[in-house]
Amino acid sequence: MSKPFIALLAALAAISMIVVGCGGGGDSSSDSASISKARFVKQADAICEKGTKENQAEFEEFAKENGLSEKKEPTKAQQEEAVTEIVAPGVQKQIEEIDALGAPEGDEKQVEAIVAAVEDGVEEIEDDPAALTEGENPLAKGSKLAKEYGLQACGEE
């Protein structure tokens, strides 16, 4: 495979895996008990693993639809389209699913920091998809915080 094609595929896979989203706030406060940290980590990582597989399948379909292969490199416009059409919505979906988990009691501030960093990264991706295709990682801070919190699938780079 060509380097740009591999780079785009790797970037999409990496971004899909570093996402951690909104835990905290709304829905869990009216529920009977807060989610434990172990359960939060397990469920959030499962959401990220599922999201990664979905994004990879979407990218493969995108590549097929656009005639991308080892011999046909994606254009810059195609790379940016993949980021805008696959990565950003995939990240947003994972954020929403993780949001529904709620934050573990006592860890609200840590989860909020992860959420804020990831949301800032998503906004940057939406505003400038070229940043991701040019080797920057707008979600690096969120990934670092996720890893420090104990997430694995959601904090990979």
C-alpha positions in Angstrom: 0.0 0.0 0.0 1.1 3.6 -0.6 2.3 5.6 2.3 -0.5 8.2 2.2 -3.1 5.5 2.0 -1.6 3.7 4.9 -1.2 6.9 6.8 -4.9 7.8 6.3 -6.0 4.3 7.4 -3.7 4.5 10.4 -5.0 7.9 11.3 -8.6 6.8 11.1 -7.9 3.8 13.3 -5.9 5.7 15.8 -8.4 8.5 16.2 -11.2 6.0 16.6 -9.3 4.4 19.4 -8.3 7.5 21.4 -11.8 8.7 22.0 -13.2 9.1 25.4 -16.3 11.1 26.0 -18.7 12.7 28.2 -19.1 10.9 31.5 -20.6 12.9 34.2 -23.4 15.2 34.6 -26.9 14.5 33.7 -28.5 11.1 33.5 -26.8 9.2 36.2 -27.7 11.6 39.0 -31.3 10.5 39.1 -30.3 6.8 38.9 -30.0 4.7 42.1 -26.2 4.2 42.2 -23.2 5.7 40.5 -21.2 3.5 38.1 -18.0 2.1 39.6 -14.7 3.1 38.0 -14.0 -0.5 37.0 -17.3 -0.8 35.2 -17.0 2.7 33.6 -13.6 1.7 32.2 -14.8 -1.6 31.0 -17.9 -0.2 29.3 -16.1 2.9 27.9 -13.4 0.7 26.4 -16.0 -1.6 24.9 -17.7 1.4 23.3 -14.4 2.6 21.8 -13.5 -0.9 20.5 -16.9 -1.2 18.8 -16.5 2.4 17.4 -13.1 1.6 16.1 -14.5 -1.5 14.2 -17.4 0.6 12.8 -15.1 3.4 11.7 -12.7 0.9 10.0 -15.6 -0.7 8.1 -16.8 2.8 7.1 -13.4 3.7 5.9 -13.1 0.5 3.9 -16.4 1.3 2.2 -15.2 4.9 1.6 -12.0 3.6 0.0 -14.0 1.2 -2.2 -16.5 3.9 -3.2 -13.6 6.3 -4.1 -11.5 3.7 -5.9 -8.7 3.9 -3.4 -6.2 1.1 -3.3 -2.5 0.4 -3.0 -2.1 1.9 -6.5 -4.4 4.9 -6.1 -3.5 7.3 -3.3 -6.2 9.4 -1.7 -6.2 13.0 -2.6 -5.9 15.6 0.1 -9.6 16.4 -0.4 -10.5 12.7 0.0 -8.5 12.5 3.2 -10.3 15.5 4.6 -13.6 14.1 3.5 -12.9 10.8 5.3 -12.0 12.8 8.4 -15.1 14.9 8.2 -17.5 12.1 7.2 -16.1 9.2 9.2 -13.8 10.3 12.0 -15.6 13.3 13.5 -19.1 11.6 13.5 -17.6 8.4 14.9 -15.9 10.3 17.7 -19.1 12.2 18.4 -21.1 8.9 18.6 -18.7 7.4 21.0 -18.8 10.6 23.2 -22.6 10.3 23.3 -22.5 6.6 24.2 -20.0 7.2 27.0 -21.9 10.2 28.2 -24.8 7.9 28.9 -22.6 5.9 31.4 -22.2 8.7 33.9 -19.0 9.4 35.8 -17.9 7.3 38.7 -18.6 9.0 42.0 -15.6 11.1 43.1 -14.1 11.0 39.6 -16.3 13.6 38.0 -13.6 16.2 37.6 -11.2 13.7 36.0 -13.9 12.5 33.6 -14.9 16.1 32.9 -11.3 17.0 32.0 -11.1 14.1 29.6 -14.4 15.1 28.1 -13.4 18.7 27.6 -10.1 17.7 26.0 -11.8 15.3 23.6 -14.6 17.8 22.8 -12.0 20.4 22.0 -10.2 17.9 19.7 -13.4 17.1 17.9 -14.1 20.7 17.3 -10.6 21.2 16.0 -11.1 18.2 13.6 -14.4 19.6 12.4 -12.9 23.1 11.9 -9.7 21.9 10.3 -9.8 18.3 9.0 -6.4 18.9 7.4 -4.8 19.1 10.8 -5.4 15.4 11.3 -4.3 14.4 7.8 -1.1 16.5 8.2 0.1 14.5 11.2 -1.3 16.5 14.0 -3.5 14.8 16.6 -6.1 17.1 18.0 -7.2 14.4 20.4 -3.8 13.8 21.9 -4.6 15.6 25.2 -7.8 13.6 25.6 -5.9 10.4 24.9 -3.3 11.1 27.5 -5.9 11.9 30.1 -7.8 8.7 29.2 -4.7 6.6 29.6 -3.9 8.2 32.9 -7.4 7.5 34.1 -7.1 3.8 33.2 -8.8 3.5 29.9 -7.0 1.4 27.3 -9.0 1.1 24.1 -10.2 4.7 24.4 -6.8 6.0 25.1 -4.6 4.4 22.5 -2.6 6.4 20.0 
